[in-house]
Amino acid sequence: MNAASEQAPARLLVIACGALAHEIVWLQKLNGWGQLDLQCLDAELHNKPKLIADKLAAKIQQNRQYYENIFVAYADCGTGGAIDTLLAKEGIERLPGAHCYSFFAGEERFTQMAAAELGSFYLTDFLVEHFDRLVIKGLKLDRYPQLRDQYFAHYTSLVYLSQRQDAKLMDQARAAAEFLDLNFRHEHSGYGDLQTGLQEQILKLV
C-alpha cells in the first residue's frame, strides 16, 4: 500500500434494499456523507425474501477486497434470521428490527402501533409509489382480482407510514387503501433508525 492510499479517507459501503435507495441518497446529500457508497439489491425481493441472504452474500463477496467497512441496510425482512446468520459470519452490522416499518417508526413506536391496531397493512413512501408494480402486479391482483380478498382477508386497515410530507403520495396511499377495501390511516415517521443507523456507521469512520 502506498502513502497516498494510506492517507485516503475511509469509505463505507452500504448494501441496501432497492426500496431504500431514494431515502439513502437523500440522507446522504442532506448530511454531506461523501464517504458513503451505495449498492442496492432489487426491491422486488420484497416478494421473495428467501433469496435475500444469498443475494447479500454474493454482493458482500464482490466488494470485500475494496471495502473494509460494509453495512447492510436491511432489517430481517422475512428471511427468518438468514440475514443475521450471514452477517454474524461476515462480522457486518445491519439496521435494527424485523422490517423497514419498524426501523422507520422506531422499534418501540412500531410495537405500540401494531398492538393498538391488529390487522394493519403497512406502506412506506416507496411502496406507495410502486404499489401497482409491487402489490397489484406483484401479487397478480391485476390478473386474478379474486385473490385480493384471500390475501387481505385478515387485514382491516392500511397504514401509510410516511417518510416525506407529500400530498401526491397521500392521495396515492388513500387510493391504495380503497383498492384493497381497507380503512386508511396515516402515521408520519420520517427516516427513523435508517438515518440514525447510517449516522452511527459514518461516525465510526472518523
DRENMIPA-523255 format. One line per field, with one value per atom (N, C-alpha, C, O): residue number from 1; residue in one letter; x, y, z. Coordinates in steps of 0.1 Angstrom, whole numbers, padded with zeros to 4 digits. Each point is the difference from the previous one (the first is absolute). Last residue first. Layout:
<sites>
i	(NUM/...)
aa	(A/...)
u	(X/...)
v	(Y/...)
w	(Z/...)
</sites>
This chain:
<sites>
i	(206/206/206/206/205/205/205/205/204/204/204/204/203/203/203/203/202/202/202/202/201/201/201/201/200/200/200/200/199/199/199/199/198/198/198/198/197/197/197/197/196/196/196/196/195/195/195/195/194/194/194/194/193/193/193/193/192/192/192/192/191/191/191/191/190/190/190/190/189/189/189/189/188/188/188/188/187/187/187/187/186/186/186/186/185/185/185/185/184/184/184/184/183/183/183/183/182/182/182/182/181/181/181/181/180/180/180/180/179/179/179/179/178/178/178/178/177/177/177/177/176/176/176/176/175/175/175/175/174/174/174/174/173/173/173/173/172/172/172/172/171/171/171/171/170/170/170/170/169/169/169/169/168/168/168/168/167/167/167/167/166/166/166/166/165/165/165/165/164/164/164/164/163/163/163/163/162/162/162/162/161/161/161/161/160/160/160/160/159/159/159/159/158/158/158/158/157/157/157/157/156/156/156/156/155/155/155/155/154/154/154/154/153/153/153/153/152/152/152/152/151/151/151/151/150/150/150/150/149/149/149/149/148/148/148/148/147/147/147/147/146/146/146/146/145/145/145/145/144/144/144/144/143/143/143/143/142/142/142/142/141/141/141/141/140/140/140/140/139/139/139/139/138/138/138/138/137/137/137/137/136/136/136/136/135/135/135/135/134/134/134/134/133/133/133/133/132/132/132/132/131/131/131/131/130/130/130/130/129/129/129/129/128/128/128/128/127/127/127/127/126/126/126/126/125/125/125/125/124/124/124/124/123/123/123/123/122/122/122/122/121/121/121/121/120/120/120/120/119/119/119/119/118/118/118/118/117/117/117/117/116/116/116/116/115/115/115/115/114/114/114/114/113/113/113/113/112/112/112/112/111/111/111/111/110/110/110/110/109/109/109/109/108/108/108/108/107/107/107/107/106/106/106/106/105/105/105/105/104/104/104/104/103/103/103/103/102/102/102/102/101/101/101/101/100/100/100/100/99/99/99/99/98/98/98/98/97/97/97/97/96/96/96/96/95/95/95/95/94/94/94/94/93/93/93/93/92/92/92/92/91/91/91/91/90/90/90/90/89/89/89/89/88/88/88/88/87/87/87/87/86/86/86/86/85/85/85/85/84/84/84/84/83/83/83/83/82/82/82/82/81/81/81/81/80/80/80/80/79/79/79/79/78/78/78/78/77/77/77/77/76/76/76/76/75/75/75/75/74/74/74/74/73/73/73/73/72/72/72/72/71/71/71/71/70/70/70/70/69/69/69/69/68/68/68/68/67/67/67/67/66/66/66/66/65/65/65/65/64/64/64/64/63/63/63/63/62/62/62/62/61/61/61/61/60/60/60/60/59/59/59/59/58/58/58/58/57/57/57/57/56/56/56/56/55/55/55/55/54/54/54/54/53/53/53/53/52/52/52/52/51/51/51/51/50/50/50/50/49/49/49/49/48/48/48/48/47/47/47/47/46/46/46/46/45/45/45/45/44/44/44/44/43/43/43/43/42/42/42/42/41/41/41/41/40/40/40/40/39/39/39/39/38/38/38/38/37/37/37/37/36/36/36/36/35/35/35/35/34/34/34/34/33/33/33/33/32/32/32/32/31/31/31/31/30/30/30/30/29/29/29/29/28/28/28/28/27/27/27/27/26/26/26/26/25/25/25/25/24/24/24/24/23/23/23/23/22/22/22/22/21/21/21/21/20/20/20/20/19/19/19/19/18/18/18/18/17/17/17/17/16/16/16/16/15/15/15/15/14/14/14/14/13/13/13/13/12/12/12/12/11/11/11/11/10/10/10/10/9/9/9/9/8/8/8/8/7/7/7/7/6/6/6/6/5/5/5/5/4/4/4/4/3/3/3/3/2/2/2/2/1/1/1/1)
aa	(V/V/V/V/L/L/L/L/K/K/K/K/L/L/L/L/I/I/I/I/Q/Q/Q/Q/E/E/E/E/Q/Q/Q/Q/L/L/L/L/G/G/G/G/T/T/T/T/Q/Q/Q/Q/L/L/L/L/D/D/D/D/G/G/G/G/Y/Y/Y/Y/G/G/G/G/S/S/S/S/H/H/H/H/E/E/E/E/H/H/H/H/R/R/R/R/F/F/F/F/N/N/N/N/L/L/L/L/D/D/D/D/L/L/L/L/F/F/F/F/E/E/E/E/A/A/A/A/A/A/A/A/A/A/A/A/R/R/R/R/A/A/A/A/Q/Q/Q/Q/D/D/D/D/M/M/M/M/L/L/L/L/K/K/K/K/A/A/A/A/D/D/D/D/Q/Q/Q/Q/R/R/R/R/Q/Q/Q/Q/S/S/S/S/L/L/L/L/Y/Y/Y/Y/V/V/V/V/L/L/L/L/S/S/S/S/T/T/T/T/Y/Y/Y/Y/H/H/H/H/A/A/A/A/F/F/F/F/Y/Y/Y/Y/Q/Q/Q/Q/D/D/D/D/R/R/R/R/L/L/L/L/Q/Q/Q/Q/P/P/P/P/Y/Y/Y/Y/R/R/R/R/D/D/D/D/L/L/L/L/K/K/K/K/L/L/L/L/G/G/G/G/K/K/K/K/I/I/I/I/V/V/V/V/L/L/L/L/R/R/R/R/D/D/D/D/F/F/F/F/H/H/H/H/E/E/E/E/V/V/V/V/L/L/L/L/F/F/F/F/D/D/D/D/T/T/T/T/L/L/L/L/Y/Y/Y/Y/F/F/F/F/S/S/S/S/G/G/G/G/L/L/L/L/E/E/E/E/A/A/A/A/A/A/A/A/A/A/A/A/M/M/M/M/Q/Q/Q/Q/T/T/T/T/F/F/F/F/R/R/R/R/E/E/E/E/E/E/E/E/G/G/G/G/A/A/A/A/F/F/F/F/F/F/F/F/S/S/S/S/Y/Y/Y/Y/C/C/C/C/H/H/H/H/A/A/A/A/G/G/G/G/P/P/P/P/L/L/L/L/R/R/R/R/E/E/E/E/I/I/I/I/G/G/G/G/E/E/E/E/K/K/K/K/A/A/A/A/L/L/L/L/L/L/L/L/T/T/T/T/D/D/D/D/I/I/I/I/A/A/A/A/G/G/G/G/G/G/G/G/T/T/T/T/G/G/G/G/C/C/C/C/D/D/D/D/A/A/A/A/Y/Y/Y/Y/A/A/A/A/V/V/V/V/F/F/F/F/I/I/I/I/N/N/N/N/E/E/E/E/Y/Y/Y/Y/Y/Y/Y/Y/Q/Q/Q/Q/R/R/R/R/N/N/N/N/Q/Q/Q/Q/Q/Q/Q/Q/I/I/I/I/K/K/K/K/A/A/A/A/A/A/A/A/L/L/L/L/K/K/K/K/D/D/D/D/A/A/A/A/I/I/I/I/L/L/L/L/K/K/K/K/P/P/P/P/K/K/K/K/N/N/N/N/H/H/H/H/L/L/L/L/E/E/E/E/A/A/A/A/D/D/D/D/L/L/L/L/C/C/C/C/Q/Q/Q/Q/L/L/L/L/D/D/D/D/L/L/L/L/Q/Q/Q/Q/G/G/G/G/W/W/W/W/G/G/G/G/N/N/N/N/L/L/L/L/K/K/K/K/Q/Q/Q/Q/L/L/L/L/W/W/W/W/V/V/V/V/I/I/I/I/E/E/E/E/H/H/H/H/A/A/A/A/L/L/L/L/A/A/A/A/G/G/G/G/C/C/C/C/A/A/A/A/I/I/I/I/V/V/V/V/L/L/L/L/L/L/L/L/R/R/R/R/A/A/A/A/P/P/P/P/A/A/A/A/Q/Q/Q/Q/E/E/E/E/S/S/S/S/A/A/A/A/A/A/A/A/N/N/N/N/M/M/M/M)
u	(-0145/0009/0011/0009/-0046/0011/0011/0011/-0053/0010/0012/0011/-0050/0008/0011/0011/-0043/0008/0010/0012/-0045/0010/0010/0012/-0050/0009/0012/0011/-0046/0008/0011/0011/-0044/0010/0010/0012/-0049/0008/0012/0011/-0045/0009/0009/0012/-0045/0009/0010/0012/-0044/0008/0010/0012/-0045/0012/0009/0011/-0049/0002/0014/0010/-0036/0010/0004/0007/-0056/0013/0009/-0005/-0042/0011/0013/0009/-0068/0013/0012/-0001/-0050/0009/0013/0006/-0062/0013/0008/-0005/-0039/0006/0014/0007/-0057/0013/0004/-0008/-0023/0000/0014/0010/-0025/0004/-0001/0000/-0004/-0012/0003/-0005/0034/0001/-0012/-0002/0006/0001/0000/-0006/0007/-0013/0000/-0009/0049/-0009/-0013/-0007/0038/0004/-0009/-0004/-0002/-0005/0004/-0008/0025/-0014/-0007/-0008/0054/-0002/-0015/-0004/0016/0003/-0002/-0006/0002/-0011/0002/-0010/0045/-0011/-0012/-0008/0046/0002/-0012/-0004/0006/-0003/0001/-0008/0019/-0015/-0003/-0010/0052/-0002/-0015/-0005/0046/-0013/-0003/0004/0030/-0002/-0014/-0009/0018/0013/0000/0006/-0048/0007/0013/0002/-0040/0011/0009/0009/-0061/0010/0010/-0003/-0035/0007/0012/0009/-0059/0013/0006/-0006/-0031/0004/0013/0008/-0031/-0011/0004/-0009/0023/0004/-0012/-0010/0011/0002/0005/0004/-0013/-0012/0002/-0010/0038/-0002/-0012/-0005/0020/0013/-0003/0007/-0044/0007/0012/0003/-0029/-0007/0006/-0001/0020/0001/-0006/0005/-0006/0010/0001/0005/-0033/-0006/0010/-0004/0015/-0005/-0006/0000/0035/-0009/-0006/0005/0024/-0004/-0011/-0009/0029/-0005/-0005/-0010/0032/-0014/-0006/-0012/0057/-0008/-0015/-0009/0050/-0009/-0010/-0009/0039/0009/-0008/0005/-0027/0006/0008/0001/-0021/-0010/0005/-0005/0037/-0012/-0010/-0003/0044/0004/-0012/0002/-0007/0009/0003/0000/-0030/-0005/0009/-0004/0017/-0010/-0005/-0003/0039/0001/-0010/0002/0001/0004/-0001/-0003/-0004/-0011/0003/-0009/0042/-0010/-0013/-0007/0044/0004/-0012/-0003/-0002/0000/0003/-0007/-0012/0010/-0002/-0008/-0028/0007/0009/-0003/-0028/0008/0006/0004/-0047/0009/0007/-0006/-0022/0004/0010/0009/-0032/-0006/0003/-0008/0008/0004/-0007/-0010/0021/-0008/0005/0007/0014/-0013/-0010/-0012/0056/-0008/-0014/-0010/0043/-0005/-0009/-0010/0031/-0009/-0006/-0012/0046/-0012/-0011/-0011/0054/-0007/-0013/-0009/0036/-0007/-0007/-0011/0037/-0012/-0008/-0012/0054/-0010/-0013/-0011/0048/-0005/-0011/-0010/0018/0007/-0007/-0012/0002/-0008/0008/-0003/0024/-0005/-0007/0003/0011/0011/-0003/0006/-0040/0005/0012/0001/-0019/-0010/0005/-0002/0027/0002/-0010/0003/0008/-0004/0002/0003/0009/-0004/-0003/0000/0037/-0014/-0003/0009/0035/-0007/-0014/-0006/0050/-0010/-0008/-0001/0050/-0011/-0009/0002/0054/-0013/-0011/0003/0042/-0006/-0013/-0007/0040/0004/-0005/0006/-0012/0008/0005/0008/-0036/0012/0009/0012/-0053/0008/0013/0010/-0043/0008/0008/0011/-0040/0010/0009/0013/-0050/0010/0011/0012/-0048/0008/0011/0011/-0043/0009/0009/0012/-0046/0011/0010/0012/-0054/0013/0011/0012/-0058/0001/0013/0004/-0022/0010/0001/0008/-0034/-0007/0010/-0005/0020/-0008/-0006/0000/0033/-0001/-0008/0003/0017/-0004/0000/0007/0024/-0011/-0004/0009/0032/-0012/-0012/-0008/0062/-0011/-0013/-0004/0061/-0012/-0011/-0001/0059/-0012/-0011/0001/0055/-0012/-0012/-0002/0045/0002/-0013/-0003/0010/-0005/0003/-0003/0016/0000/-0004/0004/-0003/0013/0001/0011/-0053/0008/0014/0006/-0046/0005/0010/0006/-0031/0005/0008/0008/-0030/0013/0005/0012/-0053/0011/0013/0010/-0049/0004/0011/0009/-0028/0007/0005/0011/-0038/0013/0008/0012/-0056/0009/0014/0010/-0043/0003/0009/0010/-0027/0010/0004/0012/-0046/0013/0011/0011/-0057/0008/0013/0010/-0047/0011/0010/0011/-0054/0010/0012/0010/-0048/0010/0010/0011/-0045/0007/0011/0012/-0041/-0010/0007/-0006/0032/-0011/-0009/-0005/0038/0003/-0009/-0001/0003/-0011/0003/-0008/0038/-0011/-0010/-0008/0061/-0013/-0011/-0001/0050/-0006/-0014/-0006/0050/-0013/-0003/0004/0038/-0004/-0013/-0001/0035/-0013/-0001/0002/0035/-0003/-0011/-0001/0025/-0009/-0002/-0004/0029/0007/-0008/0005/-0022/0007/0008/0004/-0044/0007/0008/-0004/-0027/0014/0008/0012/-0060/0010/0014/0009/-0047/-0004/0011/0003/0002/0001/-0003/0007/-0013/0014/0002/0010/-0054/0007/0015/0006/-0031/-0005/0007/0005/0003/0006/-0004/0009/-0030/0015/0007/0008/-0054/0002/0014/0004/-0015/-0003/0002/0006/0000/0010/-0003/0009/-0033/0006/0009/0006/-0027/-0011/0005/-0008/0037/-0003/-0012/-0001/0034/-0012/-0003/0001/0050/-0014/-0011/0003/0052/-0007/-0015/-0003/0048/-0013/-0007/-0002/0055/-0009/-0013/0000/0041/-0010/-0008/-0006/0059/-0013/-0009/0005/0043/-0008/-0013/-0006/0048/-0010/-0008/-0002/0054/-0013/-0010/0001/0047/-0006/-0014/-0007/0033/-0001/-0006/-0007/0016/-0012/-0001/-0011/0048/-0013/-0012/-0010/0054/-0003/-0014/-0007/0013/0008/-0005/-0011/0010/-0009/0009/0009)
v	(0079/0011/-0005/0008/-0035/0002/0010/0000/-0010/-0010/0001/-0005/0032/0005/-0010/0004/-0016/0011/0005/0002/-0033/-0007/0011/-0003/0018/-0007/-0007/0000/0021/0010/-0007/0004/-0030/0003/0011/-0001/-0012/-0012/0003/-0004/0036/-0001/-0012/0001/0006/0012/-0002/0002/-0035/0000/0011/-0002/-0003/-0007/-0001/-0004/0040/-0009/-0006/0007/0024/-0011/-0008/-0010/0034/0005/-0012/-0010/0009/-0005/0007/0000/0003/0006/-0005/0002/-0022/0002/0006/-0007/-0004/0005/0003/0005/-0037/0007/0005/-0008/-0018/0007/0008/0006/-0054/0013/0007/-0007/-0030/0001/0015/0009/-0033/0000/0000/-0008/0011/-0012/-0001/-0010/0048/-0012/-0013/-0010/0051/-0002/-0013/-0007/0021/-0005/-0003/-0010/0031/-0014/-0006/-0012/0057/-0008/-0015/-0008/0039/-0001/-0009/-0008/0019/-0009/-0002/-0012/0044/-0014/-0010/-0011/0056/-0003/-0015/-0007/0025/-0002/-0004/-0009/0022/-0014/-0003/-0011/0054/-0010/-0014/-0008/0044/-0001/-0010/-0007/0009/0002/-0003/-0011/0010/0006/0004/0011/-0052/0013/0005/-0008/-0035/0006/0015/0009/-0044/0008/0005/0002/-0041/0004/0009/-0006/-0014/0006/0007/0010/-0051/0011/0005/-0008/-0021/0003/0011/0011/-0050/0014/0000/-0009/-0032/0010/0014/0008/-0064/0013/0009/-0002/-0045/0002/0014/0003/-0019/-0004/0004/0003/0001/0011/-0003/0010/-0040/0005/0009/0000/-0016/-0011/0005/-0004/0034/-0004/-0012/-0001/0015/0011/-0004/0001/-0029/-0002/0011/-0003/0004/-0007/-0003/-0003/0023/0009/-0007/0006/-0017/-0008/0008/-0001/0021/-0012/-0008/-0006/0044/0005/-0011/0002/-0011/0004/0006/0001/-0021/-0005/0004/-0007/0019/-0011/-0005/-0008/0042/-0010/-0011/-0012/0049/-0010/-0010/-0012/0043/-0005/-0010/-0011/0029/-0006/-0006/-0012/0034/-0010/-0007/-0011/0044/-0010/-0011/-0012/0049/-0007/-0012/-0011/0042/-0009/-0009/-0012/0047/-0012/-0010/-0012/0054/0004/-0012/0002/-0010/0008/0003/-0002/-0019/-0009/0007/-0006/0032/-0008/-0009/-0001/0027/0008/-0009/0001/-0031/0011/0009/-0003/-0033/0005/0011/0008/-0052/0012/0003/-0009/-0017/-0002/0013/0011/-0035/0012/-0005/-0008/-0016/-0001/0012/0003/0005/-0012/0000/0006/0033/-0003/-0012/0001/0014/0008/-0004/0001/-0020/-0006/0008/-0006/0021/-0013/-0006/-0007/0048/0001/-0013/-0001/0002/0005/0002/-0003/-0012/-0010/0005/-0007/0037/-0009/-0011/-0004/0036/0006/-0010/-0001/-0012/0001/0006/-0005/-0001/-0012/0002/-0007/0041/-0003/-0012/-0001/0020/0005/0000/0007/-0024/0013/0006/0011/-0056/0010/0014/0009/-0043/0001/0010/0007/-0018/0007/0003/0011/-0039/0014/0009/0011/-0060/0005/0015/0007/-0033/-0011/0004/-0008/0032/-0003/-0011/-0005/0041/-0008/-0004/0007/-0001/0008/-0008/-0012/-0006/0003/0010/0003/-0024/0004/0003/0003/-0038/0012/0003/-0009/-0030/0011/0013/0011/-0057/0010/0011/0008/-0044/-0006/0011/-0002/0015/-0004/-0006/0002/0010/0011/-0003/0006/-0040/0004/0011/-0001/-0012/-0011/0004/-0003/0032/0001/-0011/0002/-0002/0011/0001/0003/-0035/-0004/0012/-0003/0000/0000/-0003/0000/0003/-0009/-0002/-0011/0041/-0010/-0010/-0010/0053/-0012/-0012/-0010/0055/0000/-0013/-0004/0026/-0014/-0003/-0009/0055/-0006/-0015/-0005/0040/-0009/-0002/0000/0023/0007/-0009/0003/-0010/-0005/0007/0000/0010/0000/-0004/0003/-0001/-0003/-0001/-0005/0017/0004/-0003/0007/-0014/-0005/0001/-0007/0003/0007/-0007/-0012/-0004/0014/0008/0012/-0061/0005/0015/0006/-0028/-0001/0005/0006/-0010/0013/-0001/0010/-0047/0009/0012/0005/-0033/-0006/0007/0001/0013/0002/-0005/0006/-0015/0015/0003/0007/-0051/0003/0014/0002/-0013/-0007/0002/0003/0013/0008/-0006/0007/-0032/0012/0009/0006/-0043/-0004/0012/0001/0007/-0003/-0004/0004/0004/0012/-0003/0006/-0036/0003/0010/0002/-0014/-0011/0001/-0006/0037/0002/-0011/0002/0019/-0013/0000/-0001/0038/-0011/-0013/-0011/0050/0001/-0011/-0006/0015/-0011/0001/-0009/0042/-0010/-0012/-0009/0047/0002/-0011/-0002/-0003/0002/0001/-0009/0022/-0012/0004/0010/0025/-0005/-0014/-0002/0040/-0010/-0007/-0003/0050/-0008/-0010/0004/0029/-0006/-0009/-0008/0051/-0011/-0004/0008/0030/-0012/-0013/-0011/0057/-0003/-0012/-0005/0029/-0013/-0003/-0010/0049/0001/-0012/0001/0008/0000/0001/0001/0000/0008/0002/0010/-0041/0014/0010/0009/-0055/0002/0015/0006/-0021/0002/0002/0008/-0018/0013/0003/0011/-0053/0010/0014/0009/-0046/0001/0010/0008/-0016/0006/0001/0010/-0031/0015/0006/0011/-0058/0007/0015/0008/-0048/0011/0009/0010/-0049/0008/0012/0009/-0044/0010/0010/0011/-0036/-0003/0011/0012/-0015/0003/-0007/-0003/0011/-0009/0000/-0004/0038/-0004/-0009/0005/0012/-0005/-0005/-0007/0044/-0009/-0005/0008/0014/0001/-0011/-0010/0041/-0012/0002/0010/0020/-0001/-0013/-0005/0012/0001/-0002/-0009/0004/0012/0002/0010/-0047/-0001/0013/-0001/-0003/-0008/-0001/-0001/0024/0007/-0008/0006/-0024/0011/0007/0003/-0054/0012/0011/-0002/-0055/0012/0012/0001)
w	(0115/0004/0009/0005/-0022/-0010/0005/-0004/0026/0003/-0009/0003/-0008/0011/0003/0005/-0037/-0005/0011/-0003/0014/-0008/-0005/-0001/0025/0009/-0008/0004/-0028/0006/0009/0001/-0021/-0010/0007/-0003/0028/-0002/-0010/0003/0006/0011/-0001/0004/-0038/0001/0011/-0002/-0003/-0012/0001/-0003/0037/0002/-0013/0001/-0006/0012/0001/-0001/-0031/-0004/0011/-0002/-0001/-0004/-0003/-0005/0019/0008/-0003/0008/-0010/-0005/0008/0013/-0025/0011/-0006/-0008/-0006/-0003/0012/0010/-0030/0011/-0004/-0006/-0014/-0003/0013/0006/-0020/0006/-0002/0000/-0036/0014/0005/-0008/-0038/0008/0015/0008/-0048/0009/0009/0007/-0036/-0009/0009/-0005/0028/-0007/-0008/-0001/0020/0010/-0005/0003/-0031/0002/0011/-0002/-0007/-0011/0001/-0003/0034/0002/-0011/0003/-0008/0011/0003/0003/-0035/-0005/0011/-0003/0015/-0008/-0006/0000/0025/0008/-0008/0005/-0028/0006/0009/0001/-0019/-0010/0005/-0003/0032/-0003/-0010/0001/0034/-0014/-0003/0002/0036/0000/-0014/-0005/0020/-0004/0002/0001/0013/0003/-0004/0007/0009/-0010/0005/0012/-0007/0008/-0008/-0007/0004/-0008/0010/0006/-0002/0007/-0009/-0003/-0001/-0006/0007/0001/0017/-0003/-0008/0001/0012/0002/-0005/-0004/-0005/0003/0001/-0007/-0004/0015/0003/0011/-0056/0007/0015/0007/-0049/0010/0009/0006/-0042/0006/0012/0010/-0035/0007/0007/0012/-0038/0012/0008/0012/-0054/0010/0013/0011/-0051/0010/0010/0011/-0050/0012/0011/0011/-0054/0010/0012/0011/-0050/0008/0012/0011/-0043/-0008/0007/-0006/0027/-0013/-0009/-0007/0048/0003/-0013/-0001/0013/-0011/0002/-0005/0031/0006/-0010/0003/-0016/0007/0006/0000/-0021/-0010/0007/-0004/0033/-0009/-0010/-0001/0032/0007/-0010/-0001/-0014/0010/0007/0005/-0041/-0004/0010/-0003/0013/-0012/-0004/-0002/0037/0004/-0012/0002/0006/-0009/0004/-0002/0025/-0014/-0009/-0012/0058/-0006/-0015/-0008/0033/-0004/-0005/-0008/0023/-0012/-0004/-0012/0052/-0012/-0013/-0010/0047/0001/-0013/-0009/0035/-0012/0004/0008/0017/0000/-0014/-0007/0034/-0011/-0002/-0001/0045/-0008/-0011/0002/0037/-0014/-0008/-0009/0060/-0006/-0014/-0002/0037/-0011/-0008/-0009/0049/0001/-0011/0002/0000/0011/0000/0004/-0034/-0004/0010/-0003/0013/-0011/-0004/-0002/0034/0005/-0011/0003/-0016/0009/0006/0000/-0024/-0009/0008/-0003/0026/-0005/-0009/0000/0018/0010/-0005/0003/-0033/0005/0010/-0001/-0039/0013/0006/0000/-0044/0011/0013/0009/-0048/-0003/0012/0004/-0001/0001/-0004/0004/-0006/0013/0001/0010/-0052/0007/0015/0005/-0035/-0002/0008/0004/0016/-0014/0000/0010/0028/-0008/-0014/-0009/0044/-0002/-0010/-0006/0006/0010/-0004/-0010/-0023/0007/0010/-0002/-0008/-0008/0007/0012/-0013/0007/-0010/-0012/0011/-0006/0008/0004/-0005/0009/-0005/0002/-0020/-0007/0009/-0004/0020/-0006/-0006/0000/0016/0011/-0004/0006/-0038/0004/0013/0002/-0021/-0010/0006/0000/0025/0000/-0009/0003/-0002/0012/0001/0004/-0040/-0001/0012/-0001/0002/-0009/-0002/-0002/0029/0006/-0009/0004/-0019/0011/0006/0005/-0041/-0003/0011/-0002/-0003/-0003/-0003/-0005/0018/-0012/-0004/-0012/0046/-0003/-0013/-0007/0005/0013/-0003/-0009/-0018/0000/0014/0009/-0030/0002/-0003/-0010/0023/-0007/0004/0012/-0014/0008/-0008/-0012/0013/-0007/0010/0011/-0017/0008/-0009/-0010/-0007/0013/0009/0009/-0065/0012/0013/0001/-0045/-0003/0013/0001/-0005/-0003/-0001/0000/0006/0012/-0003/0009/-0039/0004/0012/0004/-0026/-0011/0005/-0008/0039/-0005/-0012/-0002/0021/0009/-0005/0001/-0026/-0001/0010/-0003/0004/-0013/-0001/-0004/0041/0001/-0013/0001/0000/0008/0001/-0001/-0021/-0008/0008/-0006/0029/-0011/-0008/-0004/0036/0006/-0010/0001/-0016/0004/0006/-0004/-0012/-0009/0005/-0004/0025/0001/-0008/0002/-0003/0011/0001/0006/-0041/-0001/0011/-0003/-0006/-0002/-0001/-0001/0007/0010/-0001/0010/-0042/0009/0012/0008/-0042/-0002/0008/0001/-0005/0010/-0001/0010/-0023/-0006/0011/0008/0006/-0005/-0005/0004/0002/0004/-0007/-0011/0028/-0010/0005/0012/0000/0001/-0011/-0012/0044/-0014/0002/0010/0020/-0001/-0015/-0008/0027/0001/-0001/0002/-0002/-0012/0000/-0011/0037/0002/-0013/-0006/0021/-0005/0002/0003/0008/0010/-0005/0009/-0039/0012/0010/0005/-0042/-0004/0012/0001/0007/-0003/-0004/0005/0001/0013/-0002/0007/-0045/0005/0013/0003/-0022/-0008/0005/0001/0019/0004/-0008/0005/-0015/0013/0004/0006/-0047/0000/0013/0001/-0004/-0007/0000/0003/0017/0008/-0008/0006/-0024/0005/0008/0003/-0020/-0009/0004/-0005/0040/-0008/-0009/0004/0012/0004/-0009/-0011/0029/-0009/0004/0012/-0005/0005/-0011/-0011/0024/-0010/0007/0010/0002/0005/-0012/-0007/0016/-0006/0005/0005/0010/-0001/-0006/0001/-0015/0010/-0001/-0011/-0004/-0005/0011/0008/-0004/0004/-0005/0004/-0016/0014/0006/0010/-0056/0003/0015/0005/-0022/-0004/0004/0005/0002/0009/-0003/0009/-0026/-0001/0010/0006/-0006/0000/0000/0008)
</sites>
